[in-house]
Amino acid sequence: MKLFALSDPHLSFGTPNKAMDRFGPQWVGHAAKIAAAWRERVGPDDVVLVPGDISWAMDLEGARPDLAFLGELPGHKVLLKGNHDYWWSTISKVRAALPPKMHAVQGDVVRVGRFAIAGSRLWDQPGVSFHDWIDWRPGPAGMVSAEPEGDDAAESARLFERELGRLERAMQALAAVRDLQRIAITHYPPCDGALTATKATALLEGAGARHVVFGHLHSVKRDRGIALFGRRGATDYHLASCDWIDFAPLLVDAG
């Protein structure tokens, strides 16, 4: 059983007016690219993490075609809510709507095979900036939160502390799991690209997470000559936004 990740697919089968093609040539036909690479790499018993920004739909009914698209692909899928997942209702309603072999995480733990997977959405962290990492030309960078100022910064800090509390509860549940490999997912990155310690990394590493997977960032520069994320202590941090990984599921753990 291998572990893969692919975040931020931004599917729009039920909302065709939200097609991603307008965000650049790399996004043209991106769902077909995802499906082809997924079928090539992922086996029926493997696990794929999808930590947020799954569907552009505004309600659960509108998201059903996007969930069905993922449901038809091989493997088990573990979903997490992103900042654009307005369709995500109560966790009980979301889970009831999911196709077979698809799971949703929201501040709790899901066990799939040899993995225990827990997570929470998180939020932009005060003092953590990705401004220099993003190519701000017109394109999907517009989906990345701008750095807040003034009252917006105060509200963002409040939201972060709320989300941090939710992550703490999720990590407490993960830390209690025995005999399974512990995996954590967030939508927002839990630290900067240089892996500087944060409140979030303290929770993730304190829970014994072997891998931490996240997305949210788009149009990330590839020519800076500096490594982005990686290993910190005993924990590997993986950016899995689909345009960063060329729309092919990222192998996180080969077993």
C-alpha positions in Angstrom: 0.0 0.0 0.0 1.6 3.2 -1.2 0.7 6.7 -0.1 0.3 9.5 -2.7 -1.0 13.1 -2.6 -2.6 15.5 -5.0 -4.0 18.8 -3.6 -6.1 21.6 -5.0 -7.6 19.9 -8.1 -10.2 22.7 -8.3 -12.6 20.5 -10.2 -15.6 22.1 -12.0 -17.7 19.3 -13.6 -20.8 20.7 -11.9 -19.8 24.3 -12.4 -18.4 24.6 -15.9 -18.2 28.4 -15.6 -15.4 27.9 -13.2 -13.1 26.0 -15.5 -9.4 26.5 -14.7 -8.3 27.1 -18.3 -8.3 30.8 -17.8 -5.4 30.5 -15.3 -2.8 29.6 -17.8 -2.0 26.9 -20.4 -0.8 24.4 -17.8 -4.4 24.2 -16.5 -6.0 23.5 -19.9 -7.6 20.0 -19.7 -6.1 19.6 -16.2 -8.7 17.1 -15.0 -7.8 14.7 -17.9 -4.1 15.1 -17.0 -4.9 14.2 -13.4 -6.9 11.2 -14.4 -4.3 9.8 -16.8 -1.4 10.2 -14.4 -3.5 8.9 -11.5 -4.4 5.7 -13.3 -0.8 5.2 -14.3 0.6 5.5 -10.8 -2.0 4.6 -8.3 -3.1 1.0 -7.6 -6.5 -0.1 -6.2 -5.1 -0.6 -2.6 -3.1 2.7 -2.5 -4.1 5.8 -0.7 -4.3 9.3 -2.2 -4.5 12.4 0.1 -6.5 15.3 -1.4 -6.0 18.1 1.2 -8.4 20.8 0.0 -9.8 23.0 -2.8 -11.4 20.0 -4.3 -14.4 21.5 -6.1 -15.6 25.0 -7.1 -19.2 24.0 -6.4 -21.1 26.2 -3.9 -23.2 23.3 -2.4 -22.9 19.6 -2.0 -25.2 18.8 -4.8 -23.1 20.8 -7.2 -20.0 19.0 -6.0 -21.3 15.5 -6.7 -19.9 15.3 -10.3 -16.5 16.2 -9.0 -16.6 13.7 -6.2 -17.8 11.1 -8.7 -14.8 11.9 -10.9 -12.4 11.2 -8.0 -14.4 8.2 -6.9 -13.9 6.5 -10.2 -10.1 6.7 -9.9 -8.1 3.9 -8.3 -7.3 3.7 -4.7 -8.6 5.1 -1.4 -9.0 8.9 -1.2 -8.8 11.0 1.9 -10.2 14.5 1.6 -9.8 17.6 3.6 -11.7 20.9 3.3 -9.8 23.8 1.7 -10.6 27.6 1.7 -12.5 27.4 -1.6 -14.6 24.3 -0.7 -17.8 26.2 0.0 -19.8 23.0 -0.9 -18.4 21.3 2.2 -21.3 21.0 4.6 -21.4 19.3 8.0 -18.9 16.4 8.1 -21.8 13.9 8.5 -23.4 15.1 5.3 -20.1 15.2 3.4 -19.3 11.6 4.5 -22.8 10.4 3.5 -22.3 11.8 0.0 -18.9 10.3 -0.7 -18.4 7.4 -3.1 -17.0 4.1 -1.9 -13.3 4.1 -0.7 -13.5 7.9 -0.2 -13.0 9.4 3.3 -13.2 12.9 4.8 -11.1 14.2 7.6 -12.1 17.2 9.8 -10.3 17.5 13.0 -10.3 13.7 13.6 -8.5 10.5 12.5 -9.2 8.2 9.5 -7.6 4.8 9.4 -6.8 3.3 6.0 -4.7 0.2 5.8 -1.3 0.9 7.5 -2.0 4.6 7.8 -3.7 6.8 10.4 -4.5 10.2 8.8 -5.5 13.3 10.7 -5.7 16.9 9.9 -7.4 20.3 9.9 -7.6 23.1 7.3 -5.3 25.6 9.2 -5.0 29.2 8.0 -2.4 31.8 7.0 0.1 32.1 9.8 1.2 35.5 11.1 4.8 36.1 10.2 4.9 33.3 7.6 5.2 34.7 4.1 5.3 33.0 0.6 5.3 36.3 -1.3 8.8 35.8 -2.8 8.0 32.2 -3.8 4.9 33.1 -6.0 5.0 34.1 -9.6 2.5 36.9 -9.4 1.8 37.2 -13.1 -1.9 36.7 -14.0 -2.8 33.2 -13.3 -3.8 30.9 -10.4 -1.7 33.0 -8.0 -4.9 34.9 -7.6 -6.2 32.0 -5.6 -3.5 32.4 -3.0 -4.3 34.6 -0.1 -2.7 38.0 -0.3 -0.8 39.1 2.8 -3.3 40.8 5.1 -2.8 44.3 6.5 -4.4 46.3 9.3 -7.8 45.0 10.4 -7.5 42.2 7.9 -4.3 41.0 9.6 -6.0 41.0 13.0 -8.9 39.0 11.7 -6.5 36.6 9.9 -4.6 36.1 13.2 -7.8 35.4 15.0 -8.8 32.8 12.4 -5.4 31.2 12.6 -5.6 30.7 16.4 -9.1 29.2 15.9 -7.7 26.8 13.3 -4.7 26.0 15.4 -7.0 24.9 18.2 -8.7 22.5 15.7 -5.3 21.2 14.5 -4.3 20.6 18.2 -7.3 18.5 18.8 -6.7 16.5 15.6 -3.1 15.9 16.6 -4.1 14.8 20.0 -6.2 12.1 18.4 -3.4 11.2 16.0 -0.9 10.9 18.9 -3.1 8.3 20.5 -2.9 5.9 17.6 -0.6 3.0 17.9 0.8 0.5 15.3 -0.1 2.6 12.3 2.1 5.2 10.5 0.9 8.7 11.4 0.1 11.1 8.6 -1.1 14.7 8.9 -2.8 16.8 6.3 -3.5 20.5 6.3 -4.7 22.8 3.5 -2.5 25.8 4.4 1.2 25.2 4.7 2.2 24.7 8.4 5.5 26.6 8.0 7.5 28.5 5.5 9.5 26.9 2.7 12.7 26.8 4.8 10.9 24.8 7.5 11.2 27.4 10.2 9.6 26.2 13.4 6.0 27.4 14.1 3.2 26.6 16.5 1.8 24.3 13.8 5.0 22.3 13.3 5.2 21.8 17.1 1.8 20.2 17.1 2.5 18.1 14.0 5.8 16.8 15.2 4.7 16.4 18.7 2.0 14.0 17.5 4.6 11.9 15.7 3.5 12.7 12.2 5.9 11.0 9.7 4.6 12.9 6.8 2.7 16.2 6.6 1.0 17.0 3.3 -0.6 20.3 2.3 -1.5 22.5 -0.7 -3.0 26.0 -1.2 0.0 27.5 -3.0 -0.1 28.0 -6.7 2.2 29.4 -9.4 5.2 28.6 -7.1 8.5 29.6 -8.7 10.8 26.8 -9.8 13.9 28.7 -10.5 15.0 30.1 -7.2 17.7 27.5 -6.6 16.4 26.9 -3.0 14.8 23.8 -1.7 11.1 24.2 -0.8 10.0 22.2 2.3 11.5 18.8 2.9 12.5 17.0 6.1 12.5 18.6 9.5 13.7 16.3 12.2 11.8 13.0 11.7 9.0 14.6 9.7 8.8 15.2 5.9 6.8 18.2 4.7 5.2 17.9 1.2 3.7 20.6 -1.0 1.2 18.7 -3.2 -0.7 21.5 -5.1 -1.5 19.9 -8.4 0.2 22.5 -10.6 3.4 22.2 -8.5 3.5 18.4 -9.1 2.5 18.6 -12.7 -1.0 17.2 -12.1 0.4 13.8 -11.2 -0.1 12.2 -7.8 3.0 12.7 -5.7 4.5 9.6 -4.1 4.8 10.3 -0.4 5.5 6.8 1.0 6.3 3.7 -1.0 6.0 1.4 2.0 
